[in-house]
């Protein structure tokens, strides 16, 4: 009965979404359509509790282990703990699509429950776009990849059928145990990676919907839709960034190749909307400040939405090979049609409103903040399109020639590496430029100290023996941009300290400085996070050391300044259906024992699939990363990576997250001051 409750809730949620879409369409075209639009809003909001019920039923079935449900059989097993069973909701095709739809319905409900009097003209079309997107995913869940499909035994054919409703004479078939979650997904990075990715993807639908509504209603001439969706965009952006961060950590810990980014097609599918979303966040500031780039901003948000759907398509269609992707399915053509339709429709609306999107001002000088932001956007789009081309080229080559030609990491690194370097360098220059025009002399005066500091850092590195030109350039950019950003904080703190009547100390000045302009200084914290990440990328990519050796018990191998001594092997059967083989190595630097490393190989019996877990020693300066690649008799084979500065990648990601939270935090005091300023002062007595 509980299965039917979840299935009925899913269907009802789809019907309320369909009603909301239709009522909003009709109400938007009628002058007296206010009640219809209100009804559409209520229906859209009602979808969320219905899909919540449906998702909770699936979670319940996963936890209790009702293996008569096909999805539970595929994604869960008795050997998995209850927490992993819950995360199996997004561990398979059908469950992840339901999870996507549920999150989308939640975003829609929150967006529509806010006070919307200021955007009343836009809201019917916002409902149309958001519910149209949601309905597409609900149709996929209901008709193509339904998580409530059950297993039925047909006595006549002695076969097991997968159907929602039982055929005549069939009996419910309940296996003793399930297949279980893919072993590669049993890691905290993959537990957090899909939810944050989906939150980011679904979140970007909201600003897109407001942009399309603005185009339809000809409200695109002002920037009200941007102000309304600014925080939505930041929230979506931060979650996509967290998805990238957690996915990289998962790859580093689980995939066993000593790295965190391999330009995998699904990794690229997540990176691309993050890049265009970042460009959009920068570009809208020019529209708000100077009334410029209105067409450009529309193009960026349309691209971001299209890349979100494309990323979901690449993950679920099976058209690309990836450890992140699901197997081939019937979803591919439907996704392709939806992407093509929404993109073409969006571009038509943009073309129709083109004349109303003229800029109020022009770029007056190459040395201006507008010019720098525009160049940043071009670099972001250059990286995006290079990544897109490398990602889809295997599909194009297979379609044209019949052979799938894979584009590897060298292509992406050679093309995107210089573009990323230029982007980070420009990140240090742009904040120093004034709006409209900046004198070269004044800019040079602001830049010479960070420039000289970068040169000094490079000089020290050369003296220590580093001669690799790309690394020296990268370290110079990191030093230059890092000091430039810190100087911006110092100038603001010093100004507040000098102006404060009560002698505000520098710590308090920093706190108040950020509190008074969260958007600006939160952005600077994000920049610092990117600088820190760049430091980690340079160190781990350009200075990684690798070695492999077959060792007998008691033998040692030398890698860089480290010695690893093999101290034995043990094997046991874990209670969660794993055969575990674990090696023990002593890690030394000189005569000092630093740690005991325990690399292991887990073999999941039900799935017949191995999983390699590295033994790691993490230090601020570098990681020692050891893999057990094989064993025979008294010997074992190990692969060792020394990854310099890699932990700064993770630290930088955390700093970026903090900066985005600062920028997105509600400015309650600013809103209170605005309300007080807008309230007329009471008349003086006697007047």
C-alpha positions, 0 to 999 in steps of 0.5 A: 500500500505504501508503494501506491501512496508514493506513486499516487503522490507523484502523479498528483504532483505532476497534475498540479504542476500541469494545472499551474502551467495551464492556469498561469498561461491563461491568466497571463493573457487575460486582464482579469486573470489575477485569480487564475494566476493566484490559483496557479501559484497555489497549485505550484506550491502544492506540488512540493508537499506532494513530491515530498511525500513521494520522495519520503516513500522511496526513502522509507522503502530503501531503509526497510528494504522492500526489494519488490520495488525495482529501484530499491532492489537496484540501489539498496541491500541489507549490508548497507547501513541506514544512512547509505540507504537514504543516500541511495535516493540519488544513487540511481537513475529513477531516484535521482530524477525524482530527487531533482524534481523534488528540489525544483518544486521546493525552489518554486514554492519558496520563490512563489511564497515570497511577497511578489507585489513588485513583480506581479507582472512577471509572476505568471510567466515565472510560474510558466517557465518554472513549472514547465521545467518541473513538468518535463522532469516529472514526465520523465519520472512518471513515464520513463524512469519510474522509481515505483516500478515493482517486480512481478513473477509470471507463473505462466512464463516463469519470468520476472517482469518490471511493471507498475501494475501486475499483469493478469495472474502475476504474483509479487516477487520479492528477492531476498536481497538487493544489488546495493549501491555502487561501491564507488558512491559509498563516500562522503564526497558522493553523499554530498556531491549530488545533492549540492549539484542538484540544488545548484542546477535547480536554483539556476532555473529561478533567475532564468525564469525571471529573465524570460518573464522580463523578456516576454513582458518587456520589463527587461529594460530595467534591472528589477528582475536582476535585483529580485534574483540576485540572491537566488543566483548566488545560492545556486552558484555556491551549491554548484561550486560545492558540487565541484568541490565535493566531486573533486574530493571524491575523485581524489579519495576513491578513484585511485589515480592521485588527482581530483580533476581529470576533465571527465565529461560529467565533471565538465558538465558541472563546470560549464554552468558554473563558469557562465553563472560566474560571468553572469554574477560579474556582468549584472553589476555593470547593468546595475551600475551603468545600465550596460550589457543588458543583451549580454546578461540575457545571453549569459543566463540563457546559456547557464540554464541550457548548460544546466539541462545539458549537464543533466542530459550528459549524466543520464543519457549514456552518450558519454562514458564516465564513472559519474554517469548512468548507463544508456537509457531512453532519456537522451532523445527527450532531453535533446528535444527539451534543450533544443526547444527551450534554447530556441524559444529563449533566443527567439524571445531575446531577438524579439526584445532586442531593440528594448535592450539598448545600453544606456552607456558605452565603454569609455576607456579600456582602463575602466572597470566595465572594460575589465569585467567585459574581458573577464566575461570573454575569458569565462566564455572562452573556457566554457566553449573550449570545454564544451567542444572537447566534451561533445567532440567524441559524440560529433566524431562518432556521428560523422565518422563512426569512430568515437575520438576521445579528447583527453586532459592535454587538450583542455589543459593547453587551451584552458590553462592560459585562459584561467591564468589570464582570468586570475591575473585580471581578478587582481586588476579589476577591483583597482579600476574605476568606473568609466575611466582610470588614469594609467598613472594612478593604476600603475601606482596602485599596482607596483607594490603587488607587482614587485611582491610577485617578482620577489616571490619568484626570485626566492623560488628561483633561488630554491631551485624552481626553474619551471616557467609555467610554475613561476608565472603561476606563483607570480600571479598568485602572489600578485592577486593575493596581495592586491586583494589583501590591500583592498581590505587594508585600505578599507580597515585603515579608512574606518580606523581613521574616521571612527570617533571612538578609535575603532580598532582594526579587527572591529573595523574589518568586521564592520567593513564587511558588514556594511558592504557584504557583496563587495567584500564577500566577493573579495573573500571569494577571490582569496579562495580562488587564489588559494585554490590556484596555489594548490593547483599549481603545486599538485599539477606541476610538481607531482611525483610518482613511483611504483615498486613491488616490495617484499615484507620488510623492503623499502622504497624511496620517493622524494624525501620519503621512505616507505617500508612494507610491514605486512598484509592482512585480509578479512571479510567485513560485515557489509559484504566486502572482502578487505585486503589491507597493507601496512607501511611505515612512512619515514622522513630520514630516521623519523617515523611520520605515520603508518599508512594503510592502503587497502582494496575492498572487493564488494561481493554482490556487485563483483566490483573492487574499490581502491582506498588510498593510504594518505598522510596529509600535511600543509605542504604536501600529501603522501598518497599510497595505493595497493595495486596488487599482491602475490604471496609475500610481496605487494605492489604499491603506487605512490604519489607525492602531491605538493600543496594539494590541501590548499585546493580544499582550503581554497574551496572552503574560503570561496564558500565562506565568501559567497555566504557573506555576499549572499547574507541578507543585509537586514540593517541596510533594509531597516535603514531603507525603510526608515528613510522611506518613512515620512518624519512626523510633523513638529508640534504646532505646525 
